[in-house]
Amino acid sequence: MEISWIQAIILGLFACLASMPGLGGTSIGNYTLGRPLIGGLVCGLILGDVSTGILVGCAMQIVYIALVTPGGTVSADVRAVSYIGIPLAMVALKSYGLDAASTEGAGLATSFGTMVGTLGTVLFYGTATINLLWQHIGWKAVENRQYKKLYLVDMGLPWISHILCSFIPTMIMCKLGANVVEVIKTTLPMDGIAMKTLFTVGSLLPCVGIAILLKQIVKGAADFIPFLFGFVLAASMGINLVSATVVAGMFAIIIYKLKILSARKPELAGGVMDDEEEEI
């Protein structure tokens, strides 16, 4: 598989859209287009292999499933993972002749995603640094009561930052990265220690993402029950991700209803007490 310049340009454009504040805020940009799960679909459509793109995106999404950006601090840039890591991982899988659904394929994909995600952090902070210039222009506009100028500051000038730190790096790395993958394939054979180590580490990375997620949501031992129940269903009944999501949704509704009832208990008890006092 070889990425053309047209495909590289489109991937660079989506890398910009994935974090543009003017694109419906972070809900549509960062938290939708920027997620590897959605990025895998987009990359698959652009590169003409939707199934491989989705499988690679799913593998990378698990690693970064609990990634948050508190105060603008990031440990990895999922925008780079989605639109640099996924295309390069797809090229690598084709070069090595690996199936994206196999253990080796998932390990290779997550390894590429992690390497690119760490590199993308530099691009993320580069974008944020340049955006400080536009913020300064915005404050000046507010001081001078030029409020219409804020539209330019919010939706126009940031494109310069993203072209410099998102579009150009993504385009170049996607286009020239295929050649790098070929060099890696030549110098690092499949049966070598380096590639075996890469597959092993890549296979363990999803555990890190799940562990971080559990650390955020598990407050007590009972919280493990719904989590482990999903694995039991998958292992015993062979259900797919959609079915597991429906079951999880039912659990979420039940738990939500129980918490609402627990919160209303004091109010209901107080109401009964008042009625009894009135009767007396």
Secondary structure, 3 states (H helix, E strand, C coil): CCCCHHHHHHHHHHHHHCCCCCCCHHHHHHHHHCCHHHHHHHHHHHHCCHHHHHHHHHHHHHHCCCCCCHHHCCCCCHHHHHHHHHHHHHHHHHHHCCCCCCHHHHHHHHHHHHHHHHHHHHHHHHHHHHHHHHHHHHHHHHHCCCCCHHHHHHHCCHHHHHHHHHHHHHHHHHHHHHHHHHHHHHHCCCCCHHHHHHHHHHHHHHHHHHHHHHHHHCCCHHHHHHHHHHHHHHHHHCCCHHHHHHHHHHHHHHHHHHHHHHHHHHHHHHHHHHHHHHHC
